[in-house]
Amino acid sequence: MLQAILFDLDGTLANTDPIHFGLWQTFLKDYGYDEIDLAFYQRHISGGFNPDIVKALLPQLSAAEGEKFSVDKEAAFRVVAADQLHRLPGLDQLLAWIDQQGLKQAVVTNAPRTNAEFMLKTLNLWETFETVIIGEELPLAKPDPMPYQEALKRLKIAPEAAVVFEDSSSGVKAAIAAGIPTIGMATTHSPEALYELGVKLVIEDFTDPRLLDFGISV
């Protein structure tokens, strides 16, 4: 029986990847990455954990330099995104249905806490989610299942009693490894790529009537 809906943040509650993609292109250009295309971004960056991304792409940076790079990049995101964030279509109706059904809900994200709070407040969702799991505040972030396992622990539910909405490879891998049925959001990756990762369904947004197959009414 469905007891909870778990949401990723970037690319799931709002389509932020176009903003992140452009900023990573800009910030990495000074380090010799002149040709970052969408395929590279999806493979090496999208949905990832900033410290891991920086370590992999910019190993020449010291820990302090890597942290500053991430802080500066995310600060730029908040400036650019301030007037560009919009809830994905159907989210309002889905949240209303969750409330009507008395289901639990949580956000599980690899975004830094500053970004997560900024996004939720900008989207007027800060009061909606009492449970927000921040990957960087745990020993391991996505693609490790720990963030989703932590959400299950806090909500006191079994994996099979939840459904996850995720858009990125790292997020899908984390949710599936935690044993939770996962629905892919085709905001970042193609439906084919998401199905290959093992999601049960791929949707463009929350208006898709096939959500009824999961007992979710929109």
Sine and cosine of phi, psi and omega as CSV:
sin_phi,cos_phi,sin_psi,cos_psi,sin_omega,cos_omega
0.00,0.00,0.75,-0.67,-0.03,-1.00
-0.92,0.39,0.79,-0.61,0.00,-1.00
-0.84,-0.54,-0.32,0.95,-0.08,-1.00
-0.42,-0.91,0.50,-0.87,0.13,-0.99
-0.89,-0.45,0.78,-0.62,0.01,-1.00
-0.92,-0.40,0.76,-0.65,-0.06,-1.00
-0.90,-0.45,0.71,-0.71,0.34,-0.94
-0.94,0.34,0.14,-0.99,-0.05,-1.00
-0.95,-0.30,-0.96,0.27,0.01,-1.00
-0.89,0.46,0.80,-0.60,0.04,-1.00
0.99,0.13,-0.06,1.00,-0.03,-1.00
-0.86,-0.51,-0.84,0.54,0.10,-1.00
-0.98,0.20,-0.51,0.86,0.05,-1.00
-0.54,-0.84,0.54,-0.84,-0.01,-1.00
-1.00,0.08,1.00,0.01,-0.07,-1.00
-0.99,-0.15,-0.16,0.99,-0.11,-0.99
-0.87,0.50,-0.59,0.81,0.06,-1.00
-0.85,0.53,-0.58,0.82,0.03,-1.00
-0.94,0.35,-0.76,0.65,0.00,-1.00
-0.87,0.49,-0.67,0.74,-0.02,-1.00
-0.85,0.53,-0.76,0.65,0.00,-1.00
-0.89,0.46,-0.64,0.77,-0.02,-1.00
-0.94,0.34,-0.64,0.77,0.06,-1.00
-0.90,0.44,-0.63,0.78,0.08,-1.00
-0.84,0.54,-0.73,0.68,-0.03,-1.00
-0.91,0.41,-0.74,0.67,-0.09,-1.00
-0.95,0.32,-0.52,0.86,-0.02,-1.00
-1.00,0.08,-0.24,0.97,-0.03,-1.00
-0.88,0.48,-0.57,0.82,0.01,-1.00
-0.93,0.38,-0.20,0.98,-0.02,-1.00
-0.93,-0.36,0.36,0.93,0.11,-0.99
1.00,-0.03,0.05,1.00,0.04,-1.00
-1.00,-0.04,1.00,0.10,-0.09,-1.00
-1.00,0.05,-0.33,0.94,-0.11,-0.99
-0.81,-0.59,0.86,0.51,0.06,-1.00
-1.00,0.09,0.96,-0.28,0.02,-1.00
-0.99,-0.12,0.00,-1.00,-0.07,-1.00
-0.90,0.44,-0.60,0.80,-0.01,-1.00
-0.89,0.45,-0.68,0.74,0.03,-1.00
-0.90,0.45,-0.70,0.72,-0.01,-1.00
-0.87,0.48,-0.71,0.70,-0.01,-1.00
-0.91,0.42,-0.59,0.81,-0.06,-1.00
-0.98,0.21,-0.63,0.78,-0.19,-0.98
-0.93,-0.37,-0.25,0.97,-0.16,-0.99
-0.79,-0.61,-0.78,0.63,-0.16,-0.99
-0.79,0.61,0.82,-0.58,0.05,-1.00
0.97,0.22,0.00,1.00,-0.06,-1.00
-0.98,0.18,0.09,-1.00,0.00,-1.00
-0.99,-0.14,0.87,-0.49,-0.15,-0.99
-0.74,0.67,-0.75,0.67,0.01,-1.00
-0.85,0.53,-0.61,0.79,0.02,-1.00
-0.94,0.33,-0.64,0.77,0.02,-1.00
-0.89,0.46,-0.76,0.65,-0.03,-1.00
-0.89,0.45,-0.67,0.74,0.00,-1.00
-0.88,0.47,-0.63,0.77,-0.03,-1.00
-0.97,0.26,-0.66,0.75,-0.09,-1.00
-1.00,0.00,-0.46,0.89,-0.06,-1.00
-0.77,-0.64,0.88,0.47,-0.05,-1.00
-0.90,0.43,-0.29,0.96,0.00,-1.00
-0.96,0.27,-0.26,0.97,-0.03,-1.00
-0.99,0.17,0.60,-0.80,0.12,-0.99
-0.95,0.31,0.17,-0.98,0.01,-1.00
-0.86,0.51,-0.67,0.74,0.00,-1.00
-0.92,0.40,-0.66,0.75,0.00,-1.00
-0.92,0.40,-0.64,0.77,0.03,-1.00
-0.90,0.43,-0.64,0.76,0.02,-1.00
-0.91,0.41,-0.65,0.76,0.02,-1.00
-0.90,0.43,-0.64,0.77,0.04,-1.00
-0.84,0.54,-0.75,0.66,-0.02,-1.00
-0.90,0.44,-0.68,0.73,-0.01,-1.00
-0.89,0.46,-0.70,0.72,-0.02,-1.00
-0.91,0.41,-0.66,0.75,-0.01,-1.00
-0.90,0.43,-0.69,0.72,-0.03,-1.00
-0.95,0.31,-0.51,0.86,0.09,-1.00
-0.90,0.43,-0.64,0.76,0.05,-1.00
-0.90,0.43,-0.62,0.79,0.05,-1.00
-0.85,0.52,-0.71,0.70,-0.06,-1.00
-0.91,0.42,-0.55,0.84,0.04,-1.00
-0.93,0.37,-0.75,0.66,-0.05,-1.00
-0.92,0.38,-0.64,0.77,-0.11,-0.99
-0.98,0.17,-0.21,0.98,-0.13,-0.99
-0.79,0.61,-0.59,0.81,-0.02,-1.00
-0.89,-0.45,0.31,0.95,-0.03,-1.00
-0.86,-0.51,-0.03,1.00,-0.04,-1.00
-0.99,0.12,0.77,-0.63,0.04,-1.00
-0.64,-0.77,0.63,-0.77,0.06,-1.00
-0.89,0.45,0.60,-0.80,0.07,-1.00
-0.89,0.45,0.55,-0.84,0.03,-1.00
-0.81,0.58,0.67,-0.74,0.02,-1.00
1.00,0.03,-0.19,0.98,-0.05,-1.00
-0.90,0.43,-0.65,0.76,0.00,-1.00
-0.85,0.52,-0.70,0.71,-0.01,-1.00
-0.92,0.39,-0.63,0.78,0.01,-1.00
-0.91,0.41,-0.68,0.74,0.01,-1.00
-0.90,0.43,-0.61,0.79,0.04,-1.00
-0.91,0.42,-0.65,0.76,0.02,-1.00
-0.91,0.42,-0.67,0.74,0.03,-1.00
-0.85,0.52,-0.68,0.73,0.01,-1.00
-0.91,0.42,-0.67,0.74,0.00,-1.00
-0.89,0.45,-0.58,0.82,-0.03,-1.00
-0.99,0.12,-0.17,0.99,-0.03,-1.00
0.94,0.33,0.48,0.88,-0.01,-1.00
-0.99,0.15,0.42,-0.91,0.11,-0.99
-0.99,0.11,0.33,-0.94,0.02,-1.00
-0.44,-0.90,0.39,-0.92,0.00,-1.00
-0.40,-0.92,0.39,-0.92,0.17,-0.99
-0.96,-0.29,0.72,-0.69,0.01,-1.00
-0.79,-0.61,0.92,-0.40,-0.18,-0.98
-0.64,-0.76,0.47,-0.88,0.16,-0.99
-1.00,-0.02,-0.06,1.00,0.00,-1.00
-0.91,0.41,0.55,-0.83,0.12,-0.99
-0.86,0.51,0.46,-0.89,-0.04,-1.00
-0.83,0.56,-0.65,0.76,-0.01,-1.00
-0.85,0.53,-0.69,0.73,0.03,-1.00
-0.93,0.37,-0.68,0.74,-0.03,-1.00
-0.87,0.49,-0.72,0.70,0.01,-1.00
-0.91,0.41,-0.66,0.75,0.04,-1.00
-0.86,0.52,-0.74,0.67,-0.04,-1.00
-0.90,0.43,-0.72,0.69,-0.03,-1.00
-0.90,0.44,-0.61,0.80,0.03,-1.00
-0.95,0.32,-0.66,0.75,0.00,-1.00
-0.90,0.43,-0.58,0.81,0.02,-1.00
-1.00,0.10,0.05,1.00,-0.06,-1.00
0.84,0.54,0.68,0.74,0.01,-1.00
-0.87,-0.50,0.12,0.99,-0.08,-1.00
-0.87,0.49,-0.61,0.79,-0.01,-1.00
-1.00,0.10,-0.17,0.99,-0.07,-1.00
-0.97,0.23,-0.63,0.78,-0.11,-0.99
-0.94,-0.34,0.96,-0.29,0.06,-1.00
-0.97,0.25,-0.47,0.88,-0.01,-1.00
-0.96,-0.29,0.90,-0.43,0.05,-1.00
-0.78,-0.63,0.90,-0.45,-0.02,-1.00
-0.99,-0.16,0.86,-0.51,-0.01,-1.00
-0.97,-0.25,0.88,-0.47,-0.07,-1.00
-0.83,0.56,-0.64,0.77,-0.06,-1.00
-0.94,0.35,-0.20,0.98,0.01,-1.00
-1.00,-0.07,0.05,1.00,0.04,-1.00
-0.92,-0.38,0.28,-0.96,0.05,-1.00
-0.86,0.51,-0.53,0.85,-0.01,-1.00
-0.69,-0.73,0.62,-0.78,0.05,-1.00
-0.96,-0.26,0.07,-1.00,0.12,-0.99
-0.83,0.55,0.61,-0.79,0.29,0.96
-1.00,0.10,0.05,1.00,0.10,-0.99
-0.91,0.41,0.56,-0.83,-0.01,-1.00
-0.96,0.29,-0.12,0.99,-0.11,-0.99
-0.80,0.60,-0.70,0.71,0.00,-1.00
-0.85,0.52,-0.65,0.76,0.02,-1.00
-0.96,0.28,-0.56,0.83,0.08,-1.00
-0.90,0.44,-0.61,0.80,0.04,-1.00
-0.91,0.41,-0.64,0.77,0.04,-1.00
-0.89,0.46,-0.70,0.71,0.04,-1.00
-0.87,0.49,-0.65,0.76,0.00,-1.00
-0.89,0.46,-0.72,0.69,-0.04,-1.00
-0.93,0.37,-0.58,0.82,0.00,-1.00
-1.00,0.10,-0.19,0.98,0.03,-1.00
0.87,0.50,0.79,0.61,0.03,-1.00
-0.71,-0.70,0.33,-0.95,0.06,-1.00
-1.00,0.08,0.42,-0.91,-0.01,-1.00
-0.82,0.58,-0.65,0.76,-0.06,-1.00
-0.95,0.30,-0.14,0.99,0.02,-1.00
-1.00,-0.06,0.09,1.00,-0.03,-1.00
-0.83,-0.56,0.29,-0.96,0.18,-0.98
-0.75,-0.66,0.68,-0.73,0.01,-1.00
-0.94,-0.33,0.64,-0.77,0.19,-0.98
-0.95,-0.32,0.85,-0.53,-0.05,-1.00
-0.62,-0.78,0.52,-0.85,0.01,-1.00
-0.91,-0.41,-0.39,0.92,-0.14,-0.99
-0.98,-0.22,0.32,-0.95,0.04,-1.00
-0.88,0.48,-0.74,0.67,-0.03,-1.00
-0.90,0.44,-0.62,0.78,0.00,-1.00
-0.93,0.35,-0.68,0.73,0.03,-1.00
-0.88,0.47,-0.70,0.71,0.01,-1.00
-0.87,0.49,-0.66,0.75,-0.01,-1.00
-0.90,0.43,-0.73,0.69,-0.04,-1.00
-0.91,0.41,-0.70,0.72,-0.02,-1.00
-0.92,0.39,-0.64,0.77,0.03,-1.00
-0.90,0.44,-0.45,0.89,0.05,-1.00
-0.99,0.15,-0.06,1.00,0.06,-1.00
0.99,0.12,0.32,0.95,-0.07,-1.00
-0.98,-0.19,0.75,-0.66,0.10,-0.99
-0.83,0.56,0.75,-0.66,-0.18,-0.98
-0.81,-0.58,0.73,-0.69,0.08,-1.00
-0.95,-0.30,0.79,-0.61,-0.02,-1.00
-1.00,0.06,0.65,-0.76,0.08,-1.00
-0.97,-0.23,0.88,-0.48,-0.09,-1.00
-0.99,0.11,0.74,0.67,0.06,-1.00
-1.00,-0.05,-0.37,0.93,-0.09,-1.00
-0.87,-0.49,-0.72,0.69,-0.03,-1.00
-0.91,-0.41,0.34,-0.94,0.02,-1.00
-0.94,0.33,0.42,-0.91,0.08,-1.00
-0.82,0.57,-0.63,0.77,-0.01,-1.00
-0.87,0.49,-0.69,0.72,0.00,-1.00
-0.90,0.43,-0.63,0.78,0.00,-1.00
-0.94,0.35,-0.66,0.76,0.04,-1.00
-0.90,0.44,-0.59,0.80,0.03,-1.00
-0.89,0.45,-0.47,0.88,0.01,-1.00
-0.98,0.21,-0.26,0.97,0.08,-1.00
0.94,-0.33,0.23,0.97,0.03,-1.00
-0.93,0.36,0.40,-0.92,-0.02,-1.00
-0.99,0.14,-0.45,0.89,-0.07,-1.00
-0.36,-0.93,0.52,-0.85,0.11,-0.99
-0.85,-0.53,0.75,-0.66,0.01,-1.00
-0.77,-0.63,0.39,-0.92,0.05,-1.00
-0.99,0.14,-0.62,0.78,0.02,-1.00
-0.37,-0.93,-0.11,-0.99,-0.14,-0.99
-0.99,0.11,0.15,0.99,0.06,-1.00
-1.00,0.01,-0.06,1.00,-0.09,-1.00
-0.91,0.41,0.85,-0.52,-0.04,-1.00
-0.92,0.39,-0.28,0.96,0.00,-1.00
-0.93,0.37,-0.17,0.99,0.08,-1.00
-0.88,0.47,-0.36,0.93,0.04,-1.00
-0.87,0.49,-0.45,0.89,0.04,-1.00
-0.90,0.44,-0.33,0.94,0.03,-1.00
-0.97,-0.23,0.19,0.98,-0.02,-1.00
0.98,0.22,0.28,0.96,-0.03,-1.00
-0.96,-0.27,0.85,-0.53,-0.05,-1.00
-0.96,-0.27,0.81,-0.59,0.07,-1.00
-0.82,-0.57,0.00,0.00,0.00,0.00
